[in-house]
Amino acid sequence: MKPLLLLDVDGVLNPTGRPTPDFRRYRCTIDSHVYTVHLNPRHGPRLMELALRTGTELAWATTWEQNANEWISPRLGLPPLPVVPLGPDLGSEHGEMFKTRYVADYVGGRRFVWFDDQVYKEDEEYLRAYQGLDDFLLVHVPPARGLTSEHLAQAREWLTLTGFSQGS
């Protein structure tokens, strides 16, 4: 099975800081709530290229869940992606964020790279102790700036070193 590239939205593709001019502003309505998001249309092609070159599959790991396919994917030029199903926030066992246990259940024995603004040492420790997981890379994305070329290069390098690159 292909390794996964897991994507968060807020803080990763939608930075919390002042967006640079290459971001576009959108208003999204979900369940009568209106959200303003800033998205860089170049992220979609860059993520698709990374997935193609490394033989990985893109998937959403975001509280947007299926709404990411409706509101985010089309604005980035991404196809509908699989979604990590998130349940309620059941609290933390060792300081990990609530999404971490759902990601662990979803990835199973697949290698993965996870781009998120809330992954820290506690999340890595939780995942390393989780039975049945393959190797992974957590890429902490500073939320004010969002996803950068450096984060993508970090993922590509790790995937290449772990034997999953389809080309360079």
N, C-alpha and C positions, 0 to 999 in steps of 0.2 A: 504494500500500500504506500501511496505517496506521502511524504512528510507534509505537514500543514504549516501555513503562514496565517496566524491568527491576528485579527485586526480589531482594535478598539476604535471607537469614533471620537468621543469627547476627550480632548487633551492629546489625541494622536492625529486624527485627520481634521478635527475641528479644534484648533488651538484655543486656549483660554485667554491668551494675551492679545495684544494688538496685532491683527493679521497684516502680513506684508502685502504689497500691491498685487502679487500673483494669486491671491485668494479672492474668491467671489462670495458675496453674501447671499444667503437664501433664507426664506421663511418657510418653515415646515409646520404643518398642523397635524398633531397626533392626539386622538381622543379629546378634541376641543382645546388642547393646549398648543400654543404657538411658540415655536423654538426658532431662534436665529442661529444659523450655523454658517461658518466660514470654511469653504472648501477650496483646495487647490486642484484644478482640473488636471494638472500634470501628475498627481499622485496615482490616478487610475492606470495610465500607461506604464508608469514606473513599477507599480506593484505587479501588473500583468507580465511585464518583462522579467522581473525577478522570479515570479512563479514559473514562467516558461524556461528560463535559463537554468533554474535549479531543480526542475521536475517536482515542484511542490503544488499543493492545492490551497487556494485562498479560502478563508472562512471568517465569518464574523464572530467575535467574542466581545460583545457589547450589550449594554442594557437596552440599546435600541432594538435588539433582536431582529425580528422579521421587518421591522420598520426601516432598518438599514438598507434592505433590498429595495424598498419603495422610494426612500428619500435620498439615500447616499449613493448607492451604486449607479443610478442613471446619471447623476451629476458628475461622477468621476469617470464615466465610460466603462464601468465594471459590469459584468453580467450578474444576475442573481447568484448569490453565494450561499453555501451551507451556513447554518447558524448554530452556534453553541447554545443549547437551551439552558436558560438560567432560571433557577427557582428563586424562592424567597431568600433573603439574607438571614441565614441561620446562626449568625455570629461567627466567631473565629475560634479555632482550636489553639493556634500558636501565633496569632497576630497577622495571619494571611488575610487578604481581602476576600469577600464573599464569592467572587467569581472563580477563584482558584480551584475550589473543589469541583465545580461544574466543568471547568476546563479539563481537569484530571480525568473525570468520568468520560468526557467526550473524546479525548485524543486516544484513549486506550493504549495500544502498543506502538503508536505512530510517533516518529520524531516530529518535533515542532519548534517553530519560532513564534514567540508571542510579543507583539508590539502593544504596549499598554503604558499609560502614565501612572498606574498605581501598583506596578509589580516591584517588589522589594526583596530583601534578603529573606524575610519570613515566607514569602510565596515560594521562593526557590527551595527553601528548607522543607516546606510542606510537600512540594512536588518531588523532591529527591527521596523523601520517605514514603511516598505513595507507591504501593505495590503494583507492578506490571507496566510502569511507564518506561518508555525508551528515553533516549537523550533529548535534551531540549535547550533552547536559548531564550532567556527572558530579556527583552530589549526595553529598558526603561526609557520612555520618551518624555522629556520635560514638557509639561502641559502648556506652558506659556508660549512655546515655540512650535510644538507639534513635530510631526515626522519630517526628518531631513534626509538628504542623500547619505549622510554618515550612518544613519540607522539602517538604511537599506544596504549599504556596503558592509556593515557589520553582519547582517543576516546572510548576505551572499557569501562572505568569507567563511562563516561558520558552516554553512551548508556545503560549500566546496570542500572544506577540510574534513567534513564528516562523510564525504563520498556521494553527495547527491547532486552535484552540478551537472547539467546537461551541456554545458559549454561555457566559455568565458567571454 
